[in-house]
Amino acid sequence: MSRTRSPRGTRIAAAVYVAAMAAGGLVAGAAHAPSYAEPLLAWLSQPGLNVLYVFVLMPLAALLGDVGGGVGDAAGRALACGLGAAVNVLLARAVVCAVRAVAADLPACRKRGAPVLGQ
């Protein structure tokens, strides 16, 4: 299978998105941010934040128990927003790769006369 290449601008946009989310989480946690900042950051880092909680943090909490005394509020919020954004980038890349793979196989399926699912 060949490796797909993403344009340089796409990689830069993804890195800027992750960095901006981490910086926004740090600012919202450190300063007394406006009341709309925290829900906005949480909304912008969805669904990656949910995936991170369900598949990483919840199993760790079940395995290790509540260790308490973790990172501070600002650092924790920056880490959560940044990692949630990184998971979003990975999810978007997976979707794009899957769509490209299906689109590449469609002409061969049509030429072969393979039946379409659901018909």
N, C-alpha and C positions, 0 to 999 in steps of 0.2 A: 504494500500500500504506500502510495506516495505521501509525503508530508505536505500539508497545505501551508502556504505562506500567507501571513497577514501583512497588509501594507504598514509601513512605518508609522503613518499617522494614526492608525488604529491602536498600535501598541503604545504610542505616546498618550493618546486619549485615555486608554485604560489605566496607565500609570498615573496620569493627572487625576483621574476619578478616584483612585484608591488613596492617593496622597491627600486630596482635598477632603475626603471623608474622614481620614485619620486626623487631619488638622482641625476639621470642624468638631470632631468628637473631643479633641483636646481642649479647644477653646470653650466649648459648651460645658465641659466638666470643670475647667479651672475657674472661669469667670462666671459671674451670675448672668447667664445667657437669657435672652428674652424667652418668654413662655412658649413661643412657637418653634424654637431652635431644636429642642430635644425630640419632639414628635416628627419634625421635618427630617432630622438625621436618621431616625429610626425608619421612616418611610423610604428614604433614599437608599438605605442599605438592605431593604427587603428584596427578595426572599433569601438572600445569602445569609443574613443574620439568623433567620429561623433554621436554615440548614446547619449552620454552625452550632447553634444551641442544641438541636436535636441529635446530631450525629457526633459531636465532639464534647460539648460541655456537660450535657446530661449523663452520658456514659462515664465521663470522668468523675462527676459528682457521685454517681452510684458506686463507682469502684473505690474512690478514695474517701468518700463521705464529705461532710462539710468541713473543710479545713479552715475557713474563715481567715480574716486578716490578709486578704489578697491585695492586689494593687489598689492604689488610690482611685478615687472616683474619676478624676480627669484621665489618668492613664488607662484605666479600665474601659472607659467610654471610647477613648481614641483607639484602643486595641480592638474593641468590639466593632466599631464602625469601619475601621480599616480592613479587618478580616472579613466582615460581611460584604464589603465592596469587592474584595478580592475573589470571594466565592461567586459573586454576581458576574464578574468578568469571566471566570471559568465556566459558569453555566451558559453564558451567552456564546462563548467560543464553542462549547459542546453542541449547542443548538445549530450554530452556523455550519459546523463540520458535518453534522447529521443531514442537514438540508442539502449541502453540497454533494454528499455521498448519494443520497436518493436521487438528486437531479442528474448526477453522472450515470446512474444505472437505468434511468427511465428510457432513454433511446434504445438501449440493448434489449430491454424487456418488450418494448413495442415492436422491435424488429423481429424478435423471436416469437411473438404472438402469445406471450404468457398471459394467462387470465388475470384480470384485475380483481383484487379482493373486493368482496361485497357484490359481485355481479354473477 
